[in-house]
Amino acid sequence: MFFCWGRDKEFYRLVRQIFGIRARNIELYKLALMHRSASVYLPDGTHLNNERLEYLGDAILEAITSDYLFIAFPKSDEGELTRLRSKIVNRITLNTLAEDIGLAHHIIRHTAGGAIQKHINGDALEAMIGAIYLDQGYDRTNRILINHLFRKHLDLDELIHAETDYKSRLIEWCQKNRQSVSFETGHDARYTSQRPVFRSAVIVDGMEVGHGVGETKKQAEQHAACTVWSAFSDEAGDWLLDSIDQISYSEDVQQ
């Protein structure tokens, strides 16, 4: 037992400092920090990394967040609670949380990074939540997330007014201005089974106005919509409409 403490004391200290708990099964937390690029392969062919814990932590995080918001916002309807929950559990927020609490520096990885690796920190945080759940139980995990993450590191007022669903906002804008909008999404040239990369282009009335990449089709489309929406002002919106009108006029004349 003493030998295990000496070997793993940095992991014990990390869990204690960040989450305020004494780990019972330290192996869970060590596994939670192991990115798939640093997978350990066993003789039977199985590989160990944090992906299973990430899957579990994602479900636990969503359940606890739903419970927390239900109590914190008694007058909010289902739609409002769902939108706020999505802002808390999305990768941008989780990446920021992982960096704020100092978890990002302890992730075990064998990768040079790059744009597609920017979700590693948030994934590791979800995996740690899965480890805490297995090690401490649901009730303790609930208290840890609320007291050590949400209340200390989340500004709910800021999140309420933050815009994250750029795709919906862009679709609403196009509908309001009677313009068609679609997303052409597929595998990026860098796509591999080990490193999925998708590319999406935003098409407004036949004209490509922006594009983005992501690890999933949904992420790629959100990033593509963000490149368009974040650049929009009234003037930019007017310019886009004028450009589309000119293209449509030219096509009508040619026909």
N, C-alpha and C positions, 0 to 999 in steps of 0.2 A: 504493500500500500504506500509506504514511504517512497519506494522507487517510482511508482506511478505519479505521485505528487511532484517529485523532482523533475521528472521527464515532461510532465504536462502542466507545470505550474503557470506558464504563460497563458495557456488556454483557460485555466481556472480563474486567473486574475482578470482576463479579458471579459469573461462572462459576468464576473462579480462587478467590475467597474461599469460596464455598459448597461446591464440589465438588473443589477442589484440582487442577484441570486447566487446561491452556492450550488454548483452543478453536481448532480448525482451520477449521471452517466456522461462523462466528459467526451467519450467517443462520438456521441451524437453531435456535439458542437464542433468537433474537429471535422467531421464529415460535412457539416453544413457549410464550412468554409472552403470546401474542395470543389472548385470549378471543374467542369467536364474535361477541360483541356489538361487537367492534372489528374485524371482518373487513375485509380489503382486497379490493375487487372489481376483477378484471382486465377488459380490453376484451373478451375472449372469453366473459365471463360467469362464469368460475370465481371462487371466493372463497377467500382464504387466511386460515386461523386455525389454532389448535393441535389441532383435533379428530383429525386423522389421526395426528399424533405422539402424542396421548393414547392412541389405540387401540394403537399399536405399543408405547408405554411400558408399558401395562397388561400386555401379554403378556410383555415382558421382565422386569418386576418380579415377576410370578408365578413365572416360571421360576427366577430368581435366588433368590427367597425359598424356593422349594421345595428348591433345592440347599443353601442355607444351613441350613435347619431339619433336613434329612436328616443333615447332618454334626453339627450342634450337639446333636441329640437322638437318639442311636443306639438308644435303648431304646424310643422312642415308636412306636406302631403307626400305620397309615395314617390312621385316624380322628382320632387326636390331632394328627398333623402337619397334617391338612387344617383342623381347627378353629383351630389356632394360626396357620396361614397366612392364614386368612380374617380374623383379628383384625389382622394386620399390613397387609394390602392393602385393608382396607375404608376408606371415605371418611372416617370419623371419625379414624382413625389418620393417614391421609395428609394431611388438613387440618391436624392438629396438627403433623406433621412440617414441612409447608410453612411454617407460622408460626414454628416453632422455628429453622429454618435461615435465616429472613429472606427467603424467596422470595415470600411473599404480597404484600409491599409493592411488588413490581416487575411485577406482572401488569398487562397493558394491557387495559383494559375500558371499555366505554361503558354502564354500567348503574348504577342507584342501589342495587343490592344487594337485600336482602329475604331471607326465609327460604329461598326456592328457590335462591338463588345461593350458598348456603353451601358447595357442593362445588367452587367455582371454584378454590380453593387446591389441593386434592388433585388436580384434573384437570390443573392446570398442572404440578404435580410429576411426574405420570405423563408429560406431554408432554416435560418436560425429560429424563426418563429415556430416552424415545424418541430425543431429540436426541443425548444422550450416546452411545447405542448406534450411531447412524448415523455419528457423528463420531469415536468412539474404538474401536468394536468391542465384542464381547460380553465378552471377558475383562477389559478395562479397566473396563467398566461394572459387572461383578461386583465387582471390588475397590473401586470407588468407593462402591457401595451398602452394602457390608458395613462398610468402614472409616469412611466419612463420614456414613452415616445410621444403620445398624442399631446398631453398637457405641457410637456417641456419643449417639444420641437415642432409642433404644428400650430399655425395661426389660422384658426377656422374662419375668421372674418376675411382674411386674405384669400383663402381657398374658395370661399363662397363667391367672391367676385372675380376669381381667376377663370380665364377661358381655356378649356382643354379640348372640347369637342369641335374642332375646327371644321370637320367634314359637315356636321349638321348645320353649323352657321353658314357655311358656303352654299349648301343646298338651299337653305331658307332664303339667302340673298338672291340666288338665281331664280327661285320660284317667284319671289317678289318682283323681280325685274323681267319676268317672262323669258328667261334664257334656259336652254337645256344644259344639263351638266352630267358628266359621266366620268368614271375612273377606269383607265386601262391599266390593269395590274398583272404582273407576271414575274417570273424568275429574273433576277438581275444576272449579268454576265459573271458575277463573282459567286453565284449560287453553287453550293455543294450540299450533300446530305448532312455533313458535319457542321456546315456553316450556312444555314438558310438565309438568303438575302432576296428580298422582293423589291421591285421598282414599280412605282405607280405614277401615271401622268394624269393630270386634271384636264379634261376636255370641256370647254364651254362653247356651245354652239359650233362645234367642229374645230375650234382653235385651242391648241395646247397652251395653257397659261401657267403651268407649274408642274413640278415633279418632286418625288421624295422616295426614300428607301427605308426599309425596316425589316425586322426579323420575321414578321408575319404580314399577310396581305392587309390586315386591319391597320397595323402600325404604319405601313408604307402609305396607305391612303390618307391617314391622319397627318402624316408628315408632309405629304404632297399638298393637302388642303391648307396646312399651316403656312407653307411658303407663299400661297396666294393670299390667304386671309390676313396674315400679319403685315403684308405690304399694302393692304387696302386702306385707303382713306377715301373720302368722298370724291376727291379729284381722280384718284387711281381708278375708282369704280366707274366714274364717268368715262375715263379713257378706255377702259375695257369695253364698255358698252358701245362707244363710238367705233372702236376697232372691229367689233363683231358686226355692227351694222354695216360698216363699209365692206366687209367680206361678203355678207349676205347680199348686199346691193350688187356687188360685182358679179356674183354667181347668178343673180336674177337677170342681169343684163345679158350675160353670155348665153343664157338659156333662151 
